[in-house]
Amino acid sequence: MEIVVSNKTSRPLYEQIVAQMKAQIMSGALKAGEALPSIRSLARSLQISVLTVQKAYDILQEDGFIETTAGKGCYVSAQNQDFYLEEQQKKIEGCLNEAIETARASGISLDKLLNLLTLLYEED
């Protein structure tokens, strides 16, 4: 597992950790049941506060991405793929809402927006 944080962005460090871990879990780089570094060891390796990593792990647990077992550590949750797909869909909806707002403000019709989306989607 590779996590990289930067003090040079406006995004808080704990959010950077959460986003990267979620991305690794959703991509399959981190598998269900896989052990995560302890809070102290991750804080040490990233050279940040233990409290920052604790906050990131708390958010990941609340969101259902990781499970914590007292005395044993933190593990990637065995949640089903539907949960991860739902997270991705929420992310896409946010991006599409932003695109819709921009299109409306620019006077771009729904037909033109759909054509653009179709072209971009089929480009690969």
BELFENSUL-V279003 format. One line per field, one symbol per residue. burial: # if it has 24 or more other C-alpha atoms within 12 Angstrom, else .. A space follows every 10 residues. Layout:
burial->???
//
This chain:
burial->..#.#..... ..######## ###.##...# ##...##.#. .##..#.#.. .###.##.## #..#####.. ...#####.. ...#...... .......... .......... .......... ....
//
